[in-house]
Amino acid sequence: MGLFRRNKNNNKPVIRQILDLIPRWLFESCTNTYKTDKGCSKYKTYDQLVALTFGQLNKCQSLNDISAGIGVSEIFIKDLDLTQSPAR
């Protein structure tokens, strides 16, 4: 029962709280196992996960909507642990 107990945290955006539910070590392990970042130089698998999660939560219709929504401020990009905003 204590495993599912979560504290309310208003210092983080809702999307960051949802992404924190995915253990980073597990995600990195899957990325290394299936070599999903093998040919990538800039846009990594984690960046794509964040962008697609943002698009689903905000009902974005296009990549332009996702890019504009995430790229609102540098602080929001850093809160999501991204190195850059997704480009069109």
N, C-alpha and C positions, 0 to 999 in steps of 0.2 A: 504494500500500500504506500510506503514511503517513496517508492520509485516514481510514482506518478504525481507526487506532490510538487507543485510549481508555485513559486512566489510571483506575485504580480510585479512586473518591472516596467515602469513607465519611461525609463531612460533610453530604451531602444525602440526602433520602429517595429511594427507588427511583423513585417516580413523578416526582419533579423531574428525575432523570437521564434518564428516558424523554422527558419534555416538552422537555428541552434538545436532544434530537435533531431537533426541529422548529425550523428557523430562525425566530426571531421576526419578522424583516423579511419573510419569505415569507408568514407567517400574516397579518401586518398588510396586506400587499399584496393578498392574496386578500379580506380583509375589506373593504378600501376598493374593490376592483374590483366586488364583488358587492353592496356596501352592506348587509351583513348586520346591522349595528348601527344602521340608519337610524331605526327606531322605538323603540329601546331607551333607557331612561334609566339603569338600574342594572345589570341582568344582561347582560353583554356576551358576545360569541361566544367569547372566550378563556375566560371563566369556565365556560361550558357545556362547552367542550372538556376542561377540567381535571376538571370534575365527572363527565363521562361516562367519561373515562379512568380515574378513580379507581373508578367503579362497575364497570367491566370488570375491572380488576386485582383487586378485592376481591370479585367475584362478588355484588354487591349486588342485591337483588331489587326494591327500591323506592327512590323518591326520599328517603324517610325514612331509609333505611339510609345513603345517600350523604350526606345532610345531617348525620346524627349522626356519621358517620365523619370527615368533613372538619372539622366543628366541634368536634373534641375539644379543641383548644387554639389560641390566637391565634398561637402561634409556627408551628404547622403551616400555618395559613392564610397567614401571611406567607412561609413557605418556598415555597408554591405560587404566589406573586405574585397572590393574590386580594385583593379589597377587602373581601369579606364571604363568609360561608359560604352555600351554596345553601339557600334556605328551602323549606319544604314548601308 
